[in-house]
């Protein structure tokens, strides 16, 4: 299973000291150079035992994508397409829409947390979600947060 990641899932989970969830869930994550650069800018180490940096090949297509998305999103989407990735980890709404339009299967942080809970890697999602919101600046609409927590059985 090939899993490509944008910056947001790695950055937010790193700040919450939860990147181990990605390693447990997916074994290996492929990231493009722009994501690696962004992680390094935030002093987040790239663990090459389970993270692999790969460049997208189509520079023309990358230039087009960068006209509507930030570099990390553009590179991650193009790389996922080129590798035939099973999953693209991405949170931003526009990036997810572009990914779906290109036949990709996006999953955001909420999906990662729910999957980790389903696989019993964590007992609850709410503490990690709250930590990411408080310390990492992860933003989620209050109504979506409430519905998400209700859907995963962590809110009555």
C-alpha positions as CSV (number, residue, x, y, z in Angstrom):
1,X,0.0,0.0,0.0
2,X,1.5,3.3,-1.1
3,X,0.5,6.3,1.2
4,X,1.6,9.8,0.2
5,X,1.3,12.6,2.8
6,X,1.0,16.4,2.6
7,X,2.5,18.5,5.4
8,X,-0.5,19.0,7.7
9,X,-1.0,15.4,9.0
10,X,2.7,15.0,9.8
11,X,3.1,18.5,11.3
12,X,0.0,18.3,13.5
13,X,0.6,14.7,14.7
14,X,4.3,15.6,15.3
15,X,3.4,18.5,17.5
16,X,1.0,16.2,19.4
17,X,3.8,13.5,19.7
18,X,1.6,11.1,17.7
19,X,3.4,10.5,14.4
20,X,3.8,6.9,15.7
21,X,0.2,6.4,14.6
22,X,1.1,6.9,11.0
23,X,3.9,4.4,11.2
24,X,1.7,1.9,12.9
25,X,-1.2,2.4,10.5
26,X,0.7,2.6,7.2
27,X,4.3,1.3,7.8
28,X,5.7,3.7,5.3
29,X,4.8,7.3,4.2
30,X,6.0,8.8,1.0
31,X,6.5,12.6,1.0
32,X,7.5,15.0,-1.8
33,X,10.5,17.4,-1.3
34,X,8.2,20.4,-0.6
35,X,6.7,18.5,2.4
36,X,10.2,17.5,3.6
37,X,11.3,21.2,3.4
38,X,8.2,22.3,5.4
39,X,8.8,19.7,8.1
40,X,12.4,20.7,8.4
41,X,11.4,24.4,8.6
42,X,9.4,23.4,11.7
43,X,12.3,21.3,13.1
44,X,10.4,18.1,12.6
45,X,12.9,15.3,11.8
46,X,12.3,13.0,8.8
47,X,12.7,9.5,10.0
48,X,14.0,7.6,7.0
49,X,13.1,4.3,8.6
50,X,9.5,4.9,7.6
51,X,9.4,8.1,5.6
52,X,10.7,8.2,2.0
53,X,11.2,11.4,0.0
54,X,10.3,11.1,-3.7
55,X,10.0,13.8,-6.3
56,X,7.2,14.0,-8.8
57,X,8.3,13.6,-12.4
58,X,5.9,15.9,-14.3
59,X,7.3,19.4,-13.8
60,X,4.7,20.9,-16.3
61,X,1.8,19.4,-14.4
62,X,3.4,20.5,-11.1
63,X,3.6,24.1,-12.3
64,X,-0.1,24.0,-13.2
65,X,-1.1,22.6,-9.8
66,X,1.0,25.1,-7.9
67,X,-1.1,27.9,-9.5
68,X,-4.1,26.7,-7.3
69,X,-2.5,24.9,-4.4
70,X,0.5,25.4,-2.1
71,X,3.7,23.6,-3.1
72,X,3.4,20.7,-0.6
73,X,-0.2,20.0,-1.6
74,X,0.6,20.2,-5.3
75,X,3.6,17.9,-5.0
76,X,1.8,15.4,-2.8
77,X,-1.2,15.2,-5.2
78,X,0.9,14.8,-8.3
79,X,3.2,12.3,-6.6
80,X,0.2,10.3,-5.4
81,X,-1.1,10.2,-8.9
82,X,2.2,9.2,-10.4
83,X,2.8,6.4,-7.8
84,X,-0.8,5.1,-8.0
85,X,-1.1,5.7,-4.2
86,X,-3.8,3.9,-2.3
87,X,-4.2,6.9,0.0
88,X,-3.3,10.6,0.2
89,X,-3.1,12.2,3.6
90,X,-4.3,15.7,3.2
91,X,-6.5,18.1,5.2
92,X,-7.1,21.2,3.2
93,X,-10.5,21.4,1.5
94,X,-9.3,22.6,-1.9
95,X,-6.5,20.1,-2.0
96,X,-8.9,17.2,-1.2
97,X,-11.3,18.3,-3.9
98,X,-8.4,18.4,-6.5
99,X,-7.2,15.0,-5.2
100,X,-10.7,13.4,-5.6
101,X,-11.0,14.9,-9.1
102,X,-7.8,13.1,-10.0
103,X,-9.1,9.8,-8.7
104,X,-7.2,9.8,-5.4
105,X,-8.5,8.7,-2.0
106,X,-7.8,11.5,0.5
107,X,-7.8,11.0,4.3
108,X,-7.4,13.8,6.7
109,X,-6.3,13.9,10.4
110,X,-9.8,13.0,11.6
111,X,-9.7,9.9,9.4
112,X,-6.3,9.0,10.7
113,X,-7.4,9.3,14.3
114,X,-10.6,7.4,13.7
115,X,-8.6,4.6,12.0
116,X,-6.1,4.5,14.9
117,X,-9.0,4.2,17.4
118,X,-10.6,1.4,15.3
119,X,-7.3,-0.5,15.3
120,X,-7.0,0.1,19.1
121,X,-3.8,2.1,18.8
122,X,-5.4,4.8,20.9
123,X,-8.4,4.6,23.3
124,X,-9.9,7.9,22.3
125,X,-9.5,10.6,19.6
126,X,-10.7,13.6,21.5
127,X,-7.5,14.1,23.6
128,X,-5.3,14.1,20.6
129,X,-7.7,16.3,18.6
130,X,-7.8,18.8,21.4
131,X,-4.0,18.8,21.7
132,X,-3.6,19.4,18.0
133,X,-6.1,22.3,18.2
134,X,-4.4,23.8,21.2
135,X,-0.8,23.3,20.4
136,X,-0.5,22.9,16.7
137,X,-3.2,25.3,15.6
138,X,-5.2,22.6,13.9
139,X,-8.5,24.2,13.0
140,X,-11.9,22.4,12.6
141,X,-15.3,24.0,12.6
142,X,-17.0,23.5,16.0
143,X,-20.0,21.8,14.3
144,X,-17.7,19.4,12.5
145,X,-15.8,18.6,15.7
146,X,-19.1,17.9,17.5
147,X,-20.4,15.7,14.7
148,X,-17.1,13.8,14.4
149,X,-16.9,13.1,18.1
150,X,-20.5,12.0,18.1
151,X,-19.9,9.7,15.1
152,X,-16.9,8.0,16.8
153,X,-18.8,7.6,20.1
154,X,-17.0,10.1,22.1
155,X,-19.8,12.6,22.6
156,X,-23.4,12.0,23.7
